[in-house]
Amino acid sequence: MQRIGEKDNAPKPFSGYPRVKPLSRSLHYKNSCPKPYGRNVGAGKHTPLNRSQKAIAQVDLTRYQQTIKTRFYSGLVTRHSMLNRFESSYTNNMVYPCTLTVSVNFYDNLAWCSSAPVTALKKRDPTAFGQAQQQIEKLREQAARGEIVLGYVDETGFSATPDNRYAWTKRGDVHAVDAVRLKRVNVMGCMLSTGQLITCCLQESVNSHWFHAYLMGIAKRVKQAYSVPLVLIVDNASIHRSKQMASWRKLLEKEYSTRLYFLPAYSPELNRIEMVWRQMKYHWRDFKVMTADQIEHWVGQVSKGFGTKYTFTF
C-alpha cells in the first residue's frame, strides 16, 4: 500500500514513440542539471555543459538512440531499467555527473513527457494522393451519368459509452457520462452514390470472411437493382488486402462486376463514409450509455433514415 506523500515509482504505460527533441534544447532543459554552482549560480540558472561534455553526451545518445527506440516499440524496456542502464554506464566511465543527469532526463522526457503520437512521424505520398483525387473525381462523374454505382466502404466501432463532445451545460453542472464497460459493436458500412447507407453490425471482430460476405451482399443488391458495374472505395486495412480477399476479389469482379479501388496510405479524407461515422458518433447519437442491442437497433434506424431524417452536406 502506498503511503500518503510517497512518490509513485511504478512504470508509466508506453503511449507511442514521441518526436525527438533537438540535443541543444535537451541539454539546457529545465531541471536537467543538478543544483547550480560556479559562475552561473543564480535564481533559475543551470550550469551549462562545456564543449567536451556535450561531445560525450552526443556520442552516448547516438549510441543508445536506435536501441531504445526499438525496445520502446516492443515494450521490453521499462522506465526503471532504462534509468539503471544509464546510471551504470556513466558510473563505470566516470563521466561528469551533470552529463549523467542531462542524459537520463533527456530520455526520460523523450519517453514519457511528450504527447506527440506515433502517427506524427508518418507521411503520405502527395503524388499518389493527387492522382487518387483525380481518379475518384472521374468515378463520381461516371456515377452521376449512371454508368456505374460508386460506394465508399469502411469499418468502425461503437462502445457503450458515447464519445466525448462539446456541449452547453448549466453553470455548476458537469458534462459527463457514466463510464460503463459493455460489449462493443463493430459496424461495416457502405455509402452508395444512389443515396443509400448499407450497414452490418457485429458483436465480434471483423475479419476477411465477414468482409467478403458483406461485399457479396452489396454486390448482389446493386446488380439486381441497377445492372451496372459497382466500384467500392476502400482503404488498405489488413482484412481488405489479405490473401483470401485476393481470390474473392476476382470472384466479385467476375460474377458481379464489382471492383475495389484502394486508396493511397494515410488518405482517410478521400473516403466519404468517414464523415458519416463522425456524424453518427458526435451528432446523431444520444449522449447516453447504450447496450450492444440498443446500438445495433440505433444503427439500423440511421441506415433506414439516411437521406431523410439523417442528412448532412459534404
N, C-alpha and C positions, 0 to 999 in steps of 0.2 A: 504494500500500500504506500502510495506517495504521500509524504508529509507536506503540510502547508508551508510554502516558501521554498521547497526544494525545486531544483531545475529538472525538467523532464528531459532525460538524455536518450530517450527512445529514438531509433532511426526514423526519419521522416519518409513518407512514401514518395517514390520517384514519379514525377509528373511530366517527364519528357526532357530530352537533352536540350538545354537552352542555348541562346546565342552567346558566343564567346565575347567577353569584354576585351577591349584592347589592353595590352600589357601596361602601357604607360599610365592608363587610368587605374588599373587594378593595383599598381604599386603605390599609389597615393590614395587608395580607398580609405574611407573613414574607419577608424579602429583597426586598421590592418597592421599597425606598428604598435609596439609596447609604449609605455609611458614616455613622453618626450624628454629628451635630455640634450645637453650640449648647447650649441649656439642657438638652435631653433626652439628652445624652451619657451613656451608661452601658451596662452589660452587658445585651444582649438588647433594648435600646430602639431605636426608629427615629424619625426626625424626622417628625411628622405634618404633613399639609398644612393650611394655613390656609383660611379660607372662600373667598377669591378663587381659590386654586389648585384647590380642589375643584370650583368652578364651571367653571373652564376644562376640567378633566378630564371633567366630566359632559357638557358640550357636545360635546366631541370623541368621547366614547364613544357618545353618542346618534347622532352624525353617521355614524359608520362601522359601527355595530352591524348594521343591516339589510344593508348591502353585503357585509360579511364573512360574515354568516350565509348569504346566498345563494351566495356563492362557495365557502363550505365545502361546501355540498350538491353543487355541480357539480364540486368538486375542482380548481378553476382557480387557487387561491391556495395557495402553499406557505408554510411557516413563515418562510423567509428573506425572501421578497418582502413578507410582511406586516410583518416587523420593519423592513425597509428603508423601507417606506411611512411608518411611524410616525416613524422617525428623521428622515427628510427633512422631514416635516410639522412636527415640533417644532423642528427646527433653523432652518427658514425663519421661523417665527413667534417665535423667541427665547423659547420657553416655559421656565419654571423647570425645571432638569434633574431634579429629584426627581419632577415630574409626568410627564416623559417615561418614566422608569423604571417608575413606577406603571402607566401606560397600557400599555406594552409587556408588562409582566409580567401585567397583568390579562388581555389577550388570549392571551398565551402559556399561562397557566393555564386559560383558558376553552377553548382549542382542543385542548390536548394532555394536561392533567393531570387531567381529570375522567373518571370511569368511568361517568357516567350515560348510558345508551343513548338513542337517538332515540325508542324506543317509550315512554320515561318521560313524554314530553310528550303522548302520545295517550290519549284517554279515550273510553269508550263511553257510549252513551246509557242511563242507568238505567231510563228508562221503557220503551224498546224491549226492553231485556234482561228486565225483569219480564214484559212481555207475551209474549215468546218462551218464557219458563219456563212460563207458564200454558198456552200453546198446545201445547207439546211434552208437557206432562203429560196433556193431553186426548188427544193422539195415542197416548201409551202406554196409556191406558185403552182406547182403541179397539182397539189391537193385542192387549191382554190378552183382550178379548172376541172376538177373531178376525175383526173387521170389516175390518181392514187388516193389511198387513205393514209394519213400520216398520224403516227401515235408516239407519245412520249411515255416511256416506261421507267419505273424506279420502285424501290422498296423503302419503307420507313417503319418506325415502331412507335407505339403509343403506350405509355405507362399509366398506372392507376392515378398517379399524381400529375396534374397538368403542369405544363411548362410555365416557368415564371414569366411574368409580363408586366408592363406598366399599367397602372390603373389609378383612378381617383378614389380616395378614402376620406372618411370624416377625420377631423383633427382628433388625435388621441387614439384612433383605431390603427391596427396593424394589418397591412395587406399580406395575408398568409394563407396557407392551405395545409391541412394535416399531412404529415409525411407518413404515408402508408405504403407498405411493400406488398403488392399483389402481383398476379400474373401479368406479364407484358404481352401485348398483341402486336404481331408483325403484319404489315399490310403491303401487298403488291398492288400497284396501281398503274393504270394506263389511261391517259387523256388523249382522246382521238380528235382529229380535225373536224369530225362531224358534230362535235359538241358533247360527246358522252364521256363519262368517267366510269371506268370498269375497275372494281376493286375486288380483292380476295383477302380475307383475314385468316391468320393462322396463330394459334397459341403455342407454337413451337418454332424452331429455327427454320429459315428459308434456305433451301438447298437447290441444286440444279434440277432435281426431279420435280420439285414443286414449281420451279420457274418454268420448266418446259411444259408441264401440264397447263399452267396458267396461259402461256402463249398459245398453246393449241386451242384452248377455248376461245381466245380472242380472234385467232385466225379463222376458225370455223364461223364465228358470228359475223365477221366482216365479209367473208366470202359469200355467205347466204344472203346478206342484206344488200351488198353493193357490187359484188362480182368484179372488183378491181384489185390490183396489187396493193399489198399492205407493207408499209415501211415503218419500222419501230426504232426509235432513237433510244439507245441505252448507254450507260457508262461502262467502265472496264472492271466492274466487280468480278470477283473470282467465280461466282455462280454463273456469270454471263460468258466467261471465257474458258470454262472448264473443257476437258477433253470430251466428256459426254455431250455437252452442248454443241460441240463442233459437228458431230454426226447428226444431232437433232436439228441443227440449223439447216443442214442440207435437206432434211425431210420436210421442214416447214416451207422452204423455198420451192421444193418440187411439187408438193401436194396442195399447198395453199397460197403460193405466190407471195410468201411473207419473207421479207429481208430485214436483217438487223443492221442498223447503222451505228457504229461505235464512235463515241465522242473521244476527242483527244484527252490526255490526262489533265486533271485539275481544271475542268471546264464545266462546273455544275450549272452555271448560268445559261448554258445553251439547252438545258433540258427543262422545259417549261413546267413540268409536273412538280419540280422543286418549289415553285411558287404556290402550287396547290397545297403541298404539305405545310408550308408556312402559314397559309390562311387557316388551315384546319387546326393547327396547334395553337396559334396565337390569337385567332379572331373568332372562329366558328365554334370552337369547343367551349362548353361551360366551365367556369373556373371552380371545379369541384372534383372530388375523388370518384372514380368510376371503376367498377369491376370489369373483368375481361369480357363478359357477356354484354354489359352495357356499352362498352367501347365498340364491339362488333355491331351492335344494333345501331349505334350512332353513325358509324362509318357507312353502313348500308343506307341510312337516311340521307347522308351527304351525297352518295352516289346517285340516288334516285332524284334528289332535288338539285343536282348540279346543273347550272344554267338557268334555273328559275328562282328557287329560294336561295341557293348559294351561288353567288356571282361575284366576280371581280374583274378588273381590267388589267391586262398585261402592260 
